[in-house]
Amino acid sequence: MLLKRICWVIVLAITATISLTAAPNVEEGKNLFIANCAACHNKNMKDNLTGPALGGMEERWSAYPRKDLYAWIRNSQALIATGHPYANELWGKWKPVLMNNFTGLTDDQIEGIILYVNQEYNKKPGGAGGTTPTDVATTEKKSGTPWLFVGLAVILGLLAFALMRIINNLANITRVQAGQAPVQKTLVQTLTSKGAIAFLVFALTLIFGYKTVDNATNMGRQQNYQPDQPIAFSHKIHAGVNKIDCQYCHDSARRSKHSSIPGTNTCMNCHAAVKKGTITGTSEITKIFASIGFDPIQSKYIADYEYWSEKQIEDLYKKWIGQEYMAANNLTSMDENGRMTVANQWEGIVKALKNDSNGKIQGPIEWVRIHNLPDHAYFNHSQHVAVGQVACQKCHGPVEQMEVVYQYSTLGMGWCINCHRETEVKFKDNPYYDQYERYHNELKDGTREKVTVEDIGGLECQKCHY
């Protein structure tokens, strides 16, 4: 009887644990989509990005077995090689853009991604629950203790209680066999027994240890960090609408360790001619002019600008804003697009530029840094961008859709390791990898399908920690 009870408790615990972890889950699908798919597929599932829109994929694959869709997601090129009709049709539309391989995804994880895709695809534009790229900073915050651990804690608590009752019954059987009267403990006595208290202390120690390690691991992490910047710079307008290449502004990314913030002179390459913003008019671009000393009325740089007084600067740029823009457009107050009056614009310029280290309007614009790795972690942008040919969106997300940039990825060690395990090295026409003769030969004779960063030592500790 006692053995039967123990078996039932164990079976229930295992069943409950499996139910918590195995079933396809929209939230898990969302996390997997963000980590693996969002760099190439638009989050609204309706527009093409680097890859096709995913909305309606089930209908498009409905003529084929479900396992074919799984095979496509795990390794598209392998399915194409089999001559699969629809796989080759897709490849004909999107070649030579290769889809990353995700061989580690289970069927349930893929179903979770599909559930999330369908959820986002069926959202009404601007309707309840709809998100924009900038909403992600608030909707993708890390949740508290995962429900899996809460469920396991409850199961272990019930298991411990059942075992205490079983031990009490065994003790009574021993007493009866010894000719003693059995002792019937109440629920309160059971919960206040030494065993219950010991279990409680153990559970609290376990929880405290988990939270301590978890908080220590996340120390310094700032995923979704989205600070206010001194200038309302829109990546959506620059990189999205106007399709300015990331490396035009962040040109050091391809040739140095750091992807530095572009200097004001880089901005002036365009804004010496483009003097009015599509959304903010003169209010934001004039901040650039005032910081570097550019006269937008005469279209020339100001000599000895560093010695100008604040009154001289104010007179010039108020004249530019008032006579050349506000008056020309018959604007005497804030217009329907929210563009500000001369006085308000000047107040915003002073507030944005004088809050820097030198307390002056003249000088570099002090942007707020968003992405920052710990000192003990080594990361080289040029190695990833120029040699590895990794797209900026792989780490920074769909920046071309962001009005205000935020930290898209965790930039944690586990995130980097997973990327190195999954990312295929671009061997073709890349002299940097000529030294790996064995891998080149194996790829040619077909004994090797691909080479990942892990294969060339990407998981060695000293590669990132030195």
Secondary structure, 3 states (H helix, E strand, C coil): CHHHHHHHHHHHHHHHHHHHHCCCCHHHHHHHHHHHCCCCCCCCCCCCCCCCCCCCHHHHCCCCCHHHHHHHHHCHHHHHHCCCHHHHHHHHHHCCCCCCCCCCCCHHHHHHHHHHHHHHHCCCCCCCCCCCHHHHHHHCCCCCCCHHHHHHHHHHHHHHHHHHHHHHHHHHHHHHHCCCCCCCCCHHHHHCCHHHHHHHHHHHHHHHHHHHHHHHHCCCCCCCCCCCCCCCCCHHHHHHHCCCCHHHHCHHHHCCCCCCCCCHHHHHHHHCCCCCECCCECCCHHHHHHHHCEECCCCEECCCHHHCCHHHHHHHHHHHHHHHHHCCCCCCCCCCCCCCCHHHHHHHHHHHHCCCCCCCCCCCCCCCCCCCCCCCCCCCHHHHHHHCCCCCHHHHCCHHHCCCCCCCCCCCHHHHHHHHHHCECCCCCCHHHCCCHHHHHHHHHCCCCCCECCCCCCCCHHHHCC
